[in-house]
Amino acid sequence: MAAVKRQDHQLGCGLMGGLFSRRIFPSKKASHPALPAATKPSPETEKPVKKPGLEVEKPVKKPSRSGAVSAPVAGESQARRLSDGQRVSTSSSGSSGPGKDSAELPRVKKDGGGITSSDLSLIVEEHQKSNGSKKATLVRGTSGNVMVLSHLGNLRKSNGSNPNPSPRLAAEVKLDTPRRSSVDGTMGNIVRKSAGHEASPRNRVDPEVLKGMGNERYKKGRYDEALDLYKQAISLDSTKASYHTNMAAALIGLGRLVEAVGKCLDALSVEPGYPRAHDRLATLYLRLGITGKAMHHAKYSDPDAESQYASQAQRIQTRLDKCLKARKLQDWTTVLNKTQFAMLAGADAAPQIYALQAEALLKLHKHQEAHDTFESTMSADFKSCAEIFGHEICAYLYITEAQIQMAMGRLEEAMAAAENATQLDPNSQEISLVLRRVRLVSVARSKGNQLFNGSKFSEALCAYGEGLDLDPFNSLLLCNRATCRSKLGQYEKAIEDCNEALMVRPCYSKARLRRAGCNAKLGRWEAAIRDYETLIREAPGDEEVGRALFDAQVQVMALCGADTSEMRFGSNLVCVTSNERFRHYVTLPGMAVVLFCDKKCSKQVLMILEQVRSRFPSVYFLKVEIEDHPYLGKSEEVGAEKIPMFRIYKNGSRVREVAADHQCGVVLENAVRLHGGKR
């Protein structure tokens, strides 16, 4: 009894001393018999007692009044054979978590009587010294010994089920999963995973790992891959503001600035004072030309950068104000120049500035350039994000689009854009005027088409003229009126309409074809050939253009006194029999392709010649055998070391040489098409 009191005094806890006294001084037989090892435990025994911080809880057996502990249930008998010293050693060495809580407990020297209460007091004292003032918590394990709770190393608190990472990431992310002891039982900190148990949170993809992988992709310029990784990190943890700003950076790299603004705002919704989000928003708003919002966020970013943002915002706003002032004065040349300066100041992605530039080009009758500028820089996000740019700017973007589409002859698209502008700014008089003009031009075009289809060419000409009174440089109406005039035999006036249409829209192929046809009607074959060759380069494969070009070339040859009676469209392979015949074909207007070879020319080269010839019926293909025409080979500087060789002539001049081998078919075809061949 005196020994028990001394143990209790050293431990400082009567209950703990009572528990350990049973190990030192075994008590008498329990008041009730122990359960046999093969007996299944009752539900009450299986029900765990919840302890905070533990993933797996074990039942606590209450000792009988006589001091005996209930016999272990099935599955625990083998584990209980280990001594208490082994249990404590396992508890300390099995810890795998990072940090000071996972430090090893000091090893205890064992004796024949097991661990005494004084040894346990020494363990606790050493643990408290190693952790400073941190107080260790003693809990009772399933085997009846006392353990330090903070040293149950591989027991982790469950945070939920493991999300399924993407297959691509599963191959790249190596999860840091600790190995666990696989003792068949539950003692100390050795945990047996039961069937149907949830996966440990250590098995889930760490969003920080995804973020790091995204950063690596971003540094290499692989913005789309970085964007995907940042998205997955946010799906796992959307409470980190840095994930949202990193995703915004990837979107900026992909040119999706409006979406990047949205992600920065998401970051501020998570952490309102996050400096990086404010800094990124200030930069984005400056690039988008929204100086007021840029300065608002600059106040919450890096204090050293605030003055730099302020000076840049002032430069952009000053130049933007000059653009708007010149627009009111309809000084479109000044508008065009000032927009360039505003972009150089930092507003390189401002939709309002690009719209001003496109409108200035349109008013200067450069419709094709205006269309290309607007389409290449404007996106649907810019035109529809009124919450970022404001209703007034978005309405201006739509009304500029309406005017450009009308000038290009796309009246349905112009009508839709004008109606969108009206919805955003219904009180704008300028928008109302543009919408009314688009409607009237559309009505005039429809009326003219109906009359033309009814072969009422004079009435159709007048209807198209009514539309041109409202929009004098509308390329579609000009070309339609030219068609009516050509039907009426007014070829000179039709050419004038085509010239005006091509002046504002140089790539308008329909107007060019109409002008070539009118020139052919007037016998202006050289002018017609120039237009036909331009059309061939733009649209290879058009048989109508190829035949028209061939006919024009035949007319030129006839005027030069050549015999054209045997010439047929598609019969463009010529065998050279004399120097004069060679000179005749290579100096004709247009193109000629000559194969210089010997009599033993390979069949593969001849097959390539036949294939390319059949694809370009308006181009003459000549075959010259050097043995029969040595003087011709010398004059053209074609020696035996160069043959076989294809040479392209344009209007009598050499423009390209292609070595003739079994793989030259694609190269030769591309060269013919590049220099004006008709496929």
C-alpha positions as CSV (number, residue, x, y, z in Angstrom):
1,M,0.0,0.0,0.0
2,A,2.8,2.3,0.8
3,A,4.3,1.7,-2.6
4,V,1.1,2.6,-4.3
5,K,0.9,5.9,-2.4
6,R,4.5,6.8,-3.4
7,Q,3.6,6.1,-7.1
8,D,0.5,8.3,-6.8
9,H,2.5,11.0,-5.3
10,Q,5.1,11.0,-8.1
11,L,2.4,11.0,-10.9
12,G,0.3,13.6,-9.2
13,C,-3.0,11.8,-10.1
14,G,-4.7,9.2,-8.1
15,L,-6.5,7.6,-11.1
16,M,-3.3,7.3,-13.1
17,G,-1.5,5.8,-10.1
18,G,-4.3,3.4,-9.7
19,L,-4.0,2.2,-13.2
20,F,-0.3,1.7,-13.1
21,S,-0.4,0.1,-9.7
22,R,-2.3,-2.8,-11.3
23,R,0.6,-3.5,-13.6
24,I,3.1,-3.5,-10.8
25,F,1.0,-5.2,-8.2
26,P,-1.5,-7.5,-10.0
27,S,-4.9,-7.6,-8.5
28,K,-7.0,-10.5,-7.7
29,K,-9.3,-12.3,-10.2
30,A,-11.9,-10.1,-11.7
31,S,-15.4,-10.1,-10.3
32,H,-16.7,-11.3,-13.7
33,P,-15.1,-13.7,-16.2
34,A,-13.4,-12.3,-19.3
35,L,-15.0,-12.8,-22.7
36,P,-13.6,-15.6,-24.8
37,A,-11.3,-14.6,-27.7
38,A,-13.7,-15.9,-30.4
39,T,-16.7,-14.1,-29.0
40,K,-17.9,-11.1,-31.1
41,P,-18.0,-7.8,-29.2
42,S,-21.3,-6.2,-28.5
43,P,-22.4,-3.0,-30.3
44,E,-21.8,-1.1,-27.1
45,T,-18.2,-2.3,-27.1
46,E,-17.7,-1.4,-30.8
47,K,-19.1,2.1,-30.5
48,P,-16.1,4.5,-30.3
49,V,-15.6,7.2,-27.8
50,K,-15.0,10.5,-29.6
51,K,-11.7,12.3,-28.8
52,P,-10.8,15.5,-30.6
53,G,-7.9,15.3,-33.0
54,L,-8.0,11.6,-33.6
55,E,-9.1,9.9,-36.8
56,V,-9.8,6.5,-35.2
57,E,-11.1,6.2,-31.6
58,K,-11.0,3.0,-29.6
59,P,-13.3,1.8,-26.9
60,V,-12.4,2.4,-23.3
61,K,-12.8,-0.5,-20.9
62,K,-13.9,0.4,-17.4
63,P,-12.0,-1.6,-14.7
64,S,-14.0,-3.6,-12.2
65,R,-14.1,-2.5,-8.6
66,S,-11.6,-5.2,-7.8
67,G,-9.1,-3.4,-10.1
68,A,-9.1,-6.0,-13.0
69,V,-9.3,-4.8,-16.5
70,S,-11.7,-6.5,-18.9
71,A,-10.2,-9.1,-21.2
72,P,-9.4,-7.8,-24.8
73,V,-11.9,-8.4,-27.5
74,A,-11.2,-10.5,-30.6
75,G,-8.4,-9.1,-32.7
76,E,-6.7,-7.3,-29.8
77,S,-5.3,-10.3,-27.9
78,Q,-2.2,-10.6,-30.0
79,A,-1.4,-6.9,-29.8
80,R,-1.8,-6.8,-26.1
81,R,1.1,-9.2,-25.7
82,L,3.5,-6.4,-26.3
83,S,4.9,-4.8,-23.2
84,D,4.0,-1.3,-22.1
85,G,7.6,-0.2,-22.8
86,Q,7.2,-1.3,-26.4
87,R,3.9,0.6,-26.7
88,V,5.4,3.8,-25.6
89,S,8.4,3.3,-27.8
90,T,6.1,2.6,-30.8
91,S,4.1,5.7,-30.0
92,S,7.1,7.9,-30.1
93,S,8.9,6.4,-33.1
94,G,5.8,6.0,-35.2
95,S,5.0,9.7,-35.5
96,S,5.5,11.0,-39.0
97,G,3.8,14.4,-39.0
98,P,6.0,17.5,-39.5
99,G,6.7,20.0,-36.8
100,K,7.8,19.9,-33.1
101,D,4.8,17.9,-32.1
102,S,6.3,15.0,-34.0
103,A,9.6,14.9,-32.0
104,E,10.6,11.6,-30.6
105,L,9.9,10.8,-27.0
106,P,13.0,9.9,-25.0
107,R,13.6,6.2,-24.9
108,V,13.0,4.6,-21.4
109,K,15.2,1.9,-20.0
110,K,13.2,-1.2,-19.4
111,D,13.4,-3.5,-16.4
112,G,11.7,-6.6,-15.4
113,G,8.8,-4.8,-13.9
114,G,7.9,-2.6,-16.9
115,I,7.5,1.2,-16.9
116,T,7.1,2.7,-13.4
117,S,5.2,5.9,-12.7
118,S,8.4,7.7,-12.0
119,D,9.6,6.8,-15.5
120,L,6.4,8.2,-16.9
121,S,6.8,11.4,-15.0
122,L,10.3,11.7,-16.5
123,I,8.9,11.2,-20.0
124,V,6.3,14.0,-19.5
125,E,8.9,16.3,-18.0
126,E,11.3,15.8,-20.9
127,H,8.4,16.3,-23.4
128,Q,7.4,19.6,-21.7
129,K,11.0,20.8,-21.8
130,S,11.3,20.0,-25.5
131,N,8.1,21.9,-26.3
132,G,8.7,24.9,-24.1
133,S,5.7,25.9,-22.1
134,K,3.3,23.8,-24.1
135,K,1.4,21.5,-21.9
136,A,1.2,17.8,-22.8
137,T,-2.1,16.1,-22.7
138,L,-2.3,12.6,-21.3
139,V,-4.9,10.2,-22.6
140,R,-5.7,6.7,-22.0
141,G,-4.9,4.2,-24.8
142,T,-6.8,1.1,-25.6
143,S,-4.2,-1.1,-24.0
144,G,-4.5,0.5,-20.7
145,N,-1.2,2.5,-20.7
146,V,-0.9,6.3,-20.7
147,M,0.2,8.2,-23.8
148,V,0.9,11.8,-24.8
149,L,-1.8,12.9,-27.2
150,S,0.4,15.2,-29.2
151,H,2.7,12.3,-30.1
152,L,0.1,10.1,-31.8
153,G,2.1,10.8,-35.0
154,N,0.2,9.0,-37.7
155,L,-3.3,9.7,-36.4
156,R,-4.7,12.5,-38.5
157,K,-7.9,14.4,-38.3
158,S,-10.2,13.6,-41.2
159,N,-11.2,16.5,-43.3
160,G,-13.5,14.8,-45.8
161,S,-13.3,12.4,-48.7
162,N,-10.5,12.5,-51.2
163,P,-11.3,14.4,-54.4
164,N,-10.5,12.7,-57.6
165,P,-7.7,14.5,-59.4
166,S,-7.6,14.7,-63.2
167,P,-5.8,11.8,-64.9
168,R,-3.1,14.1,-66.2
169,L,-2.3,15.5,-62.8
170,A,-2.4,12.0,-61.2
171,A,0.6,11.1,-63.3
172,E,2.5,14.3,-62.3
173,V,1.7,14.8,-58.6
174,K,3.6,12.4,-56.3
175,L,1.6,12.4,-53.1
176,D,3.5,12.3,-49.8
177,T,1.7,9.5,-48.1
178,P,3.4,8.0,-45.0
179,R,3.6,4.3,-44.5
180,R,1.7,2.9,-41.6
181,S,2.3,-0.1,-39.5
182,S,0.2,-3.0,-40.4
183,V,-0.1,-4.8,-37.1
184,D,-3.3,-6.7,-36.9
185,G,-4.8,-4.8,-34.0
186,T,-5.2,-1.4,-32.6
187,M,-2.8,-0.4,-29.9
188,G,-1.0,2.9,-29.2
189,N,-0.5,4.8,-32.5
190,I,-0.6,1.8,-34.8
191,V,-3.9,2.2,-36.7
192,R,-5.6,-0.6,-38.6
193,K,-7.7,0.7,-41.6
194,S,-11.0,-0.9,-41.4
195,A,-13.1,-1.9,-44.4
196,G,-15.0,1.0,-46.0
197,H,-12.9,3.6,-44.1
198,E,-12.5,7.0,-45.9
199,A,-9.2,7.8,-47.6
200,S,-6.8,9.8,-45.5
201,P,-6.6,13.5,-46.4
202,R,-2.9,12.9,-47.0
203,N,-4.1,11.1,-50.2
204,R,-5.8,14.2,-51.7
205,V,-4.1,16.5,-54.2
206,D,-2.6,19.5,-52.4
207,P,-3.8,22.7,-54.0
208,E,-0.4,24.3,-53.2
209,V,1.2,21.6,-55.3
210,L,-1.2,22.5,-58.2
211,K,-0.4,26.1,-57.8
212,G,3.4,25.4,-57.9
213,M,2.9,23.3,-61.1
214,G,0.9,26.1,-62.6
215,N,3.6,28.6,-61.8
216,E,6.1,26.5,-63.6
217,R,3.9,26.3,-66.7
218,Y,3.3,30.1,-66.5
219,K,7.1,30.8,-66.5
220,K,7.5,28.7,-69.6
221,G,4.7,30.6,-71.4
222,R,2.3,27.6,-71.4
223,Y,-0.6,29.8,-70.2
224,D,-3.4,27.4,-71.1
225,E,-1.9,24.6,-69.0
226,A,-1.2,27.0,-66.2
227,L,-4.8,28.1,-66.3
228,D,-6.1,24.6,-66.1
229,L,-3.9,23.9,-63.0
230,Y,-5.0,27.1,-61.2
231,K,-8.7,26.2,-61.9
232,Q,-8.2,22.8,-60.2
233,A,-6.5,24.4,-57.2
234,I,-9.4,26.8,-56.8
235,S,-11.9,23.9,-57.1
236,L,-10.1,22.3,-54.1
237,D,-9.7,25.5,-52.1
238,S,-11.4,28.7,-53.2
239,T,-10.5,30.6,-50.1
240,K,-6.9,31.4,-51.2
241,A,-6.8,34.8,-53.0
242,S,-3.4,34.0,-54.6
243,Y,-5.0,31.2,-56.6
244,H,-7.4,33.7,-58.2
245,T,-4.7,36.2,-59.0
246,N,-2.5,33.6,-60.5
247,M,-5.4,32.5,-62.7
248,A,-5.8,36.1,-63.7
249,A,-2.2,36.2,-64.7
250,A,-2.7,33.2,-67.0
251,L,-5.7,34.8,-68.6
252,I,-3.7,38.0,-69.2
253,G,-1.1,35.8,-71.0
254,L,-3.9,34.4,-73.2
255,G,-5.2,37.9,-74.0
256,R,-8.5,37.4,-72.1
257,L,-8.3,40.6,-70.1
258,V,-12.0,40.9,-69.2
259,E,-12.0,37.5,-67.6
260,A,-8.8,38.4,-65.8
261,V,-10.6,41.4,-64.2
262,G,-13.3,39.0,-63.0
263,K,-10.7,36.7,-61.3
264,C,-9.0,39.6,-59.5
265,L,-12.4,40.7,-58.2
266,D,-13.0,37.2,-57.0
267,A,-9.7,37.4,-55.1
268,L,-10.8,40.6,-53.4
269,S,-14.1,39.0,-52.4
270,V,-12.0,36.4,-50.6
271,E,-9.4,38.8,-49.1
272,P,-10.5,42.5,-49.6
273,G,-7.1,43.9,-48.8
274,Y,-5.0,41.6,-50.9
275,P,-2.4,44.0,-52.4
276,R,-1.5,41.8,-55.4
277,A,-5.2,41.7,-56.6
278,H,-5.4,45.5,-56.3
279,D,-2.1,45.9,-58.2
280,R,-3.2,43.6,-61.0
281,L,-6.5,45.3,-61.3
282,A,-4.8,48.7,-61.5
283,T,-2.6,47.4,-64.4
284,L,-5.6,45.8,-66.2
285,Y,-7.8,48.9,-66.0
286,L,-5.0,51.0,-67.4
287,R,-4.6,48.7,-70.3
288,L,-8.3,48.8,-70.9
289,G,-8.4,52.6,-70.7
290,I,-10.5,52.9,-67.5
291,T,-8.3,55.3,-65.6
292,G,-10.7,56.1,-62.8
293,K,-11.0,52.5,-61.6
294,A,-7.2,52.0,-62.1
295,M,-6.5,54.8,-59.6
296,H,-9.0,53.5,-57.1
297,H,-7.1,50.1,-56.9
298,A,-3.7,51.8,-57.1
299,K,-4.4,53.3,-53.7
300,Y,-4.5,49.8,-52.1
301,S,-1.5,48.4,-54.0
302,D,2.2,48.9,-53.4
303,P,2.7,52.5,-52.1
304,D,5.8,52.9,-54.2
305,A,3.9,52.0,-57.4
306,E,0.9,54.4,-56.7
307,S,2.7,57.5,-58.1
308,Q,3.8,55.5,-61.2
309,Y,0.2,54.4,-61.8
310,A,-1.0,58.0,-61.3
311,S,1.3,59.5,-63.9
312,Q,0.5,56.8,-66.4
313,A,-3.2,57.2,-65.9
314,Q,-2.9,60.9,-66.4
315,R,-1.1,60.4,-69.7
316,I,-3.7,58.0,-71.0
317,Q,-6.6,60.2,-69.9
318,T,-5.1,63.3,-71.5
319,R,-4.6,61.6,-74.9
320,L,-8.0,60.0,-74.7
321,D,-9.6,63.4,-74.1
322,K,-7.8,64.7,-77.1
323,C,-9.2,61.9,-79.2
324,L,-12.8,62.6,-78.0
325,K,-12.4,66.3,-78.7
326,A,-11.1,65.7,-82.2
327,R,-14.0,63.3,-82.8
328,K,-16.5,66.0,-81.9
329,L,-14.8,68.3,-84.5
330,Q,-14.8,65.4,-87.0
331,D,-11.1,65.8,-87.4
332,W,-10.6,62.1,-88.2
333,T,-6.9,62.4,-89.1
334,T,-6.2,63.8,-85.6
335,V,-8.3,61.1,-84.1
336,L,-6.2,58.5,-85.9
337,N,-3.0,60.0,-84.7
338,K,-4.0,60.5,-81.1
339,T,-5.3,56.9,-80.7
340,Q,-1.8,55.7,-81.6
341,F,-0.3,57.9,-78.8
342,A,-2.9,56.6,-76.3
343,M,-1.9,53.0,-77.1
344,L,1.8,53.9,-76.7
345,A,1.0,55.4,-73.3
346,G,-0.2,52.0,-72.0
347,A,-3.8,51.6,-73.1
348,D,-2.9,49.0,-75.6
349,A,-6.1,47.0,-75.1
350,A,-8.6,49.7,-74.6
351,P,-11.8,48.9,-76.7
352,Q,-12.9,52.6,-76.7
353,I,-9.6,53.6,-78.3
354,Y,-9.7,50.9,-80.9
355,A,-13.3,51.8,-81.8
356,L,-12.2,55.4,-82.2
357,Q,-9.4,54.3,-84.5
358,A,-11.8,52.1,-86.6
359,E,-14.4,54.9,-86.8
360,A,-11.7,57.3,-88.0
361,L,-10.6,54.9,-90.7
362,L,-14.2,54.4,-91.8
363,K,-14.8,58.2,-92.1
364,L,-11.6,58.4,-94.1
365,H,-13.1,55.9,-96.6
366,K,-10.7,53.1,-95.6
367,H,-13.5,50.6,-95.0
368,Q,-11.3,47.4,-95.2
369,E,-8.8,48.7,-92.7
370,A,-11.6,49.9,-90.4
371,H,-13.2,46.4,-90.6
372,D,-9.8,44.6,-90.0
373,T,-8.9,46.9,-87.1
374,F,-12.2,46.4,-85.3
375,E,-12.5,42.6,-85.9
376,S,-9.0,41.8,-84.9
377,T,-9.0,43.7,-81.6
378,M,-12.6,43.7,-80.5
379,S,-14.2,40.7,-78.7
380,A,-17.7,40.0,-77.6
381,D,-16.6,40.5,-74.0
382,F,-15.6,44.1,-74.7
383,K,-19.0,44.9,-76.2
384,S,-21.1,43.2,-73.6
385,C,-19.4,44.0,-70.3
386,A,-21.3,47.1,-69.3
387,E,-20.4,46.5,-65.6
388,I,-16.7,47.1,-66.4
389,F,-16.8,49.7,-69.2
390,G,-20.1,51.4,-68.5
391,H,-23.2,51.6,-70.7
392,E,-22.0,54.6,-72.6
393,I,-18.8,53.0,-73.8
394,C,-20.5,49.7,-74.7
395,A,-23.2,51.5,-76.7
396,Y,-20.4,53.4,-78.6
397,L,-18.7,50.0,-79.4
398,Y,-22.0,48.7,-80.8
399,I,-22.8,51.7,-82.9
400,T,-19.3,51.7,-84.4
401,E,-19.7,48.1,-85.3
402,A,-23.1,48.9,-86.9
403,Q,-21.5,51.5,-89.2
404,I,-18.6,49.3,-90.2
405,Q,-20.9,46.3,-91.0
406,M,-23.2,48.6,-93.1
407,A,-20.2,49.9,-95.1
408,M,-19.2,46.3,-95.8
409,G,-22.7,45.4,-97.0
410,R,-23.6,43.2,-94.0
411,L,-26.9,44.9,-93.2
412,E,-28.3,42.3,-91.0
413,E,-25.3,42.4,-88.7
414,A,-25.4,46.2,-88.8
415,M,-29.1,46.2,-87.7
416,A,-28.4,43.9,-84.8
417,A,-25.5,46.0,-83.5
418,A,-27.5,49.2,-83.8
419,E,-30.4,47.7,-81.8
420,N,-28.0,46.6,-79.1
421,A,-26.7,50.1,-78.9
422,T,-30.2,51.5,-78.5
423,Q,-30.9,49.2,-75.6
424,L,-27.9,50.3,-73.8
425,D,-28.4,54.1,-74.4
426,P,-31.9,54.7,-75.6
427,N,-31.7,58.5,-75.2
428,S,-28.7,58.9,-77.5
429,Q,-29.6,61.0,-80.6
430,E,-26.5,59.8,-82.5
431,I,-27.5,56.2,-82.0
432,S,-31.0,56.9,-83.2
433,L,-29.7,58.5,-86.4
434,V,-27.4,55.5,-87.2
435,L,-30.2,53.0,-86.6
436,R,-32.6,54.9,-88.9
437,R,-29.9,55.1,-91.6
438,V,-29.2,51.4,-91.4
439,R,-32.9,50.6,-91.8
440,L,-33.3,52.9,-94.8
441,V,-30.3,51.4,-96.6
442,S,-31.5,47.9,-95.9
443,V,-34.9,48.7,-97.4
444,A,-33.2,50.2,-100.5
445,R,-31.0,47.2,-101.0
446,S,-34.0,44.8,-100.7
447,K,-36.1,46.8,-103.1
448,G,-33.2,47.0,-105.7
449,N,-32.7,43.2,-105.4
450,Q,-36.3,42.5,-106.1
451,L,-36.3,44.7,-109.2
452,F,-33.1,43.3,-110.5
453,N,-34.4,39.7,-110.2
454,G,-37.4,40.8,-112.2
455,S,-35.0,42.1,-115.0
456,K,-36.1,45.7,-114.3
457,F,-32.5,47.0,-114.4
458,S,-33.3,50.7,-114.7
459,E,-35.7,50.7,-111.7
460,A,-33.2,48.6,-109.7
461,L,-30.5,51.1,-110.6
462,C,-32.6,53.9,-109.1
463,A,-33.4,51.9,-106.0
464,Y,-29.7,51.3,-105.3
465,G,-29.1,55.0,-105.9
466,E,-31.5,55.8,-103.1
467,G,-29.5,53.8,-100.7
468,L,-26.3,55.4,-101.9
469,D,-27.8,58.8,-101.2
470,L,-27.8,57.8,-97.5
471,D,-24.5,56.0,-97.5
472,P,-22.5,57.2,-100.6
473,F,-19.5,54.8,-100.1
474,N,-21.4,51.6,-99.5
475,S,-19.4,49.1,-101.5
476,L,-22.3,46.6,-101.8
477,L,-24.6,49.2,-103.3
478,L,-21.9,50.5,-105.6
479,C,-21.2,47.0,-107.0
480,N,-24.9,46.3,-107.4
481,R,-25.4,49.5,-109.3
482,A,-22.4,48.7,-111.5
483,T,-24.0,45.3,-112.3
484,C,-27.2,47.1,-113.4
485,R,-25.2,49.5,-115.6
486,S,-23.3,46.7,-117.2
487,K,-26.6,45.0,-118.0
488,L,-27.7,48.3,-119.6
489,G,-24.5,48.6,-121.6
490,Q,-23.2,51.5,-119.5
491,Y,-19.7,50.0,-119.1
492,E,-17.8,53.2,-118.4
493,K,-20.2,54.2,-115.6
494,A,-20.1,50.6,-114.3
495,I,-16.3,50.7,-114.2
496,E,-16.5,54.0,-112.2
497,D,-18.8,52.4,-109.6
498,C,-16.4,49.4,-109.3
499,N,-13.4,51.8,-108.9
500,E,-15.2,53.6,-106.0
501,A,-16.1,50.2,-104.4
502,L,-12.5,48.9,-104.7
503,M,-11.1,52.2,-103.4
504,V,-12.9,51.8,-100.0
505,R,-12.6,47.9,-100.1
506,P,-9.6,46.7,-102.1
507,C,-10.3,43.0,-101.4
508,Y,-13.9,43.1,-102.8
509,S,-13.5,40.4,-105.4
510,K,-17.0,40.8,-106.8
511,A,-16.4,44.4,-107.8
512,R,-13.0,43.4,-109.3
513,L,-14.6,40.7,-111.4
514,R,-17.3,43.1,-112.5
515,R,-14.7,45.6,-113.6
516,A,-12.6,43.0,-115.5
517,G,-15.7,42.0,-117.4
518,C,-16.5,45.6,-118.3
519,N,-12.9,46.2,-119.5
520,A,-13.1,43.0,-121.6
521,K,-16.4,44.3,-123.2
522,L,-14.5,47.5,-124.1
523,G,-11.5,45.6,-125.5
524,R,-9.2,46.6,-122.7
525,W,-7.5,43.2,-122.5
526,E,-4.4,44.2,-120.5
527,A,-6.5,45.8,-117.8
528,A,-8.8,42.8,-117.7
529,I,-5.9,40.4,-117.5
530,R,-4.5,42.3,-114.5
531,D,-7.8,42.0,-112.6
532,Y,-8.2,38.3,-113.5
533,E,-4.7,37.5,-112.3
534,T,-5.4,39.2,-109.0
535,L,-8.5,37.2,-108.6
536,I,-6.6,34.0,-109.4
537,R,-4.2,34.6,-106.5
538,E,-7.0,35.3,-104.1
539,A,-9.3,32.4,-105.2
540,P,-7.5,29.6,-106.9
541,G,-9.8,27.0,-108.4
542,D,-12.4,29.3,-109.9
543,E,-13.0,27.9,-113.4
544,E,-15.0,31.0,-114.5
545,V,-12.0,33.3,-113.8
546,G,-9.6,30.8,-115.4
547,R,-11.6,30.7,-118.6
548,A,-12.0,34.5,-118.7
549,L,-8.2,34.9,-118.2
550,F,-7.5,32.4,-121.0
551,D,-9.9,34.2,-123.4
552,A,-8.2,37.5,-122.6
553,Q,-4.8,36.0,-123.3
554,V,-5.9,34.5,-126.6
555,Q,-7.2,38.0,-127.6
556,V,-3.8,39.5,-126.8
557,M,-2.0,36.8,-128.8
558,A,-4.4,37.4,-131.7
559,L,-3.6,41.1,-131.6
560,C,0.0,40.3,-131.7
561,G,-0.5,38.3,-134.9
562,A,-0.2,34.8,-133.4
563,D,-2.1,31.8,-134.7
564,T,-4.7,31.0,-132.1
565,S,-7.0,28.7,-134.1
566,E,-5.8,25.5,-132.4
567,M,-5.7,26.9,-128.9
568,R,-8.3,25.5,-126.5
569,F,-8.9,26.1,-122.8
570,G,-7.0,23.4,-120.9
571,S,-4.7,22.5,-123.8
572,N,-1.8,24.3,-122.1
573,L,1.1,21.8,-122.6
574,V,3.5,22.9,-125.4
575,C,6.5,21.1,-126.8
576,V,9.1,23.6,-127.8
577,T,10.3,23.0,-131.4
578,S,12.2,26.2,-132.0
579,N,13.7,29.2,-130.2
580,E,11.0,31.5,-131.7
581,R,8.2,29.3,-130.3
582,F,9.8,29.4,-126.8
583,R,10.1,33.2,-126.9
584,H,6.6,33.6,-128.1
585,Y,5.1,31.7,-125.1
586,V,7.3,33.0,-122.3
587,T,6.7,36.7,-123.4
588,L,2.9,36.4,-123.5
589,P,1.0,38.3,-120.8
590,G,0.6,36.0,-117.8
591,M,2.7,33.1,-116.7
592,A,4.6,30.2,-118.3
593,V,6.2,27.2,-116.6
594,V,9.2,25.6,-118.5
595,L,10.6,22.2,-117.8
596,F,14.3,22.0,-118.9
597,C,15.4,18.4,-119.1
598,D,17.1,15.7,-121.3
599,K,15.6,12.9,-123.3
600,K,16.0,10.5,-120.3
601,C,13.9,12.6,-118.0
602,S,12.3,10.4,-115.3
603,K,8.7,9.4,-115.5
604,Q,8.1,10.8,-112.0
605,V,9.1,14.3,-113.1
606,L,6.9,14.1,-116.2
607,M,4.0,12.9,-114.1
608,I,4.4,15.9,-111.8
609,L,4.4,18.2,-114.8
610,E,1.1,16.6,-116.1
611,Q,-0.6,16.9,-112.6
612,V,0.3,20.5,-112.1
613,R,-0.6,21.4,-115.7
614,S,-4.1,19.9,-115.3
615,R,-4.7,22.0,-112.2
616,F,-3.7,25.3,-113.8
617,P,-5.4,25.4,-117.2
618,S,-4.7,29.1,-117.8
619,V,-1.0,28.7,-117.4
620,Y,1.2,27.5,-120.3
621,F,3.6,24.6,-119.5
622,L,6.5,24.1,-121.9
623,K,9.0,21.2,-122.2
624,V,12.5,21.9,-123.5
625,E,14.9,19.1,-124.2
626,I,18.4,20.6,-124.0
627,E,20.0,18.1,-126.4
628,D,17.8,19.4,-129.2
629,H,18.2,23.1,-128.3
630,P,21.7,23.7,-127.0
631,Y,21.6,27.4,-128.0
632,L,18.4,27.9,-126.0
633,G,20.0,26.2,-123.0
634,K,23.0,28.5,-123.3
635,S,21.0,31.6,-123.6
636,E,18.8,30.7,-120.6
637,E,21.9,29.7,-118.6
638,V,20.7,26.1,-118.1
639,G,23.6,23.6,-118.2
640,A,23.6,19.9,-117.9
641,E,24.3,20.1,-114.1
642,K,21.0,22.0,-113.5
643,I,18.6,19.7,-115.3
644,P,15.9,18.6,-114.7
645,M,14.6,22.0,-113.5
646,F,11.3,24.0,-113.6
647,R,11.5,27.7,-114.3
648,I,8.6,30.1,-114.0
649,Y,8.4,33.1,-116.3
650,K,6.0,36.1,-115.8
651,N,5.5,38.5,-118.7
652,G,8.9,37.4,-120.2
653,S,10.9,37.7,-116.9
654,R,12.3,34.8,-114.8
655,V,10.6,34.8,-111.4
656,R,11.3,31.4,-109.8
657,E,13.3,28.2,-110.2
658,V,12.3,24.8,-108.7
659,A,14.6,21.8,-108.8
660,A,12.8,18.9,-110.5
661,D,12.7,15.8,-108.4
662,H,10.1,13.2,-107.3
663,Q,9.1,15.4,-104.3
664,C,8.8,18.8,-106.0
665,G,5.1,18.6,-106.9
666,V,3.8,20.6,-103.9
667,V,6.6,23.2,-104.1
668,L,5.9,23.8,-107.8
669,E,2.2,24.0,-107.3
670,N,2.6,26.6,-104.5
671,A,5.0,28.6,-106.6
672,V,2.6,28.7,-109.6
673,R,-0.3,29.8,-107.3
674,L,1.9,32.4,-105.6
675,H,2.8,34.1,-108.9
676,G,-0.7,34.3,-110.2
677,G,-1.5,30.8,-111.6
678,K,-5.1,29.8,-112.0
679,R,-6.0,26.4,-110.6
